[in-house]
Amino acid sequence: MRNIKNISDKFVVCIDNKGYPASLEPHKIYRILVPDADAEECGQLRIIDERGDDYLYPAKWFASVIASNSFFVG
């Protein structure tokens, strides 16, 4: 996993969408869904993609993001 220390990181930014341009946008922030030990063991993350689907993607396509409280204020 690139820059992701552990699955407790809740947000990631897409840095590669190879083969999935309709599902993932580079530089967009995605939320990691519930920790998935099987996915983590296989080097993948479970996120909701652009189509609204819960899907597994290679963790190396993402970098972790640390969000402050102001990130959530709309």
C-alpha positions as CSV (number, residue, x, y, z in Angstrom):
1,M,0.0,0.0,0.0
2,R,1.4,3.3,-1.0
3,N,1.5,5.8,2.0
4,I,-1.2,3.9,3.9
5,K,0.1,2.8,7.2
6,N,-2.9,0.8,8.3
7,I,-6.5,0.2,7.5
8,S,-7.6,2.7,10.2
9,D,-6.9,5.5,7.7
10,K,-10.5,6.5,6.6
11,F,-9.8,8.6,3.5
12,V,-7.7,8.1,0.4
13,V,-7.0,10.0,-2.7
14,C,-6.9,8.2,-6.1
15,I,-3.5,8.4,-7.7
16,D,-4.1,5.9,-10.5
17,N,-7.2,4.7,-12.2
18,K,-5.6,2.4,-14.7
19,G,-8.4,0.6,-16.7
20,Y,-11.2,2.2,-14.6
21,P,-11.6,5.8,-15.8
22,A,-15.4,5.7,-15.4
23,S,-15.2,4.3,-11.9
24,L,-12.3,6.3,-10.3
25,E,-11.2,9.9,-10.8
26,P,-7.5,10.7,-10.2
27,H,-7.0,13.2,-7.4
28,K,-10.5,12.6,-6.0
29,I,-10.9,11.7,-2.3
30,Y,-12.7,8.4,-1.5
31,R,-13.8,7.0,1.8
32,I,-12.6,3.5,2.8
33,L,-15.5,1.3,3.9
34,V,-15.4,-0.9,6.9
35,P,-12.1,-2.6,7.4
36,D,-11.9,-5.7,5.2
37,A,-9.2,-8.1,6.4
38,D,-9.5,-10.3,3.3
39,A,-9.1,-7.3,1.0
40,E,-6.2,-5.9,3.0
41,E,-4.4,-9.2,2.9
42,C,-4.7,-9.1,-1.0
43,G,-3.5,-5.5,-1.1
44,Q,-6.9,-4.0,-1.9
45,L,-9.2,-1.4,-0.5
46,R,-13.0,-1.4,-0.4
47,I,-14.4,1.9,-1.5
48,I,-17.5,3.3,-3.1
49,D,-16.6,4.3,-6.7
50,E,-18.1,6.8,-9.1
51,R,-20.9,4.5,-10.0
52,G,-21.9,4.2,-6.4
53,D,-20.8,0.6,-6.2
54,D,-19.0,-1.0,-3.2
55,Y,-15.9,-2.4,-4.9
56,L,-12.3,-3.5,-4.3
57,Y,-9.4,-1.7,-5.9
58,P,-5.7,-2.1,-5.6
59,A,-4.4,-0.2,-2.6
60,K,-1.4,1.0,-4.6
61,W,-3.8,3.2,-6.6
62,F,-4.4,5.4,-3.5
63,A,-2.6,7.5,-1.0
64,S,-3.9,8.2,2.5
65,V,-5.5,11.5,3.4
66,I,-5.7,13.0,6.9
67,A,-8.8,15.1,7.2
68,S,-9.3,17.7,9.8
69,N,-12.7,18.6,11.4
70,S,-13.0,21.5,9.0
71,F,-13.0,19.0,6.1
72,F,-16.4,17.9,7.3
73,V,-18.0,21.3,7.7
74,G,-20.1,22.2,4.7
